[in-house]
Amino acid sequence: MAKEYMNIILADDDEDDRLFFTDAFDELKINTKVSTYNDGVELMDYLNAEDAILPDILFLDLNMPRKSGKECLIEIRDNEKFQNIAIAIYSTSSSEEDIEETFVQGANIYIKKPSDFTLLKKVLSDVITINWQYHTSGLNKDNFLLRM
């Protein structure tokens, strides 16, 4: 039985970024359920809850108060319960160090946040239509950084 929708989670401390993200998915007309969390502590509290519905794709901002995206990434990848979650780093940073670190720590793709709403919709559409089974089957740095 096919799933009715794709479950998407975004953890980002920027309210405008969360709003643009959810608006973009609303306009894409792709069957998704999008949940957002203000920081890494809120995200991990949700994921660790007994009744949590795990996301198909988790979009993680790197720079958040209380618990950063990198801290969440490490915690998620260290827990077998979360092994099937595809993780997209979603950050304003395009530093080689951040890209390299998150690749090594087990993120599946790295996206520099687009500043343009049309480009954001294209990026999100591309990311959720990736064949994640192929994309997550082995670390491949060539397809890690999503370039637009």
VENMO-V574635 format. One record per helix or strand of 2 or more residues. SS is the DSSP state (~ for helix, > for strand). FROM is the first residue (numbers start at 0). TO is the last residue. If there is no record, write none. Layout:
BEGIN
{{SS;FROM;TO} {SS;FROM;TO}}
END
This chain:
BEGIN
{{>;5;10} {~;14;27} {>;31;36} {~;39;46} {>;56;59} {~;68;76} {~;79;81} {>;85;90} {~;95;103} {>;108;111} {~;116;127} {~;131;134} {~;140;142} {>;144;145}}
END
